[in-house]
Amino acid sequence: MAYSFTEKKRIRKDFGKLPKVMEVPYLLAIQLDSYRKFLQHDKSADERFEEGLEAAFRS
């Protein structure tokens, strides 16, 4: 197959061989932990600080 002049000069980068830089975190777990902290899910109603959603409900 004959290539045109443009096809011969086309520069292609192949990033498929780069090593892994870091492990990708499990993003769903990060979101769930953040949401539980926002709701203050681990505290009873009397122990919750007035911040986040609790502050909105008490205002």
Helices and strands as residue ranges (DSSP letters): H 5-9, H 27-39, H 53-58
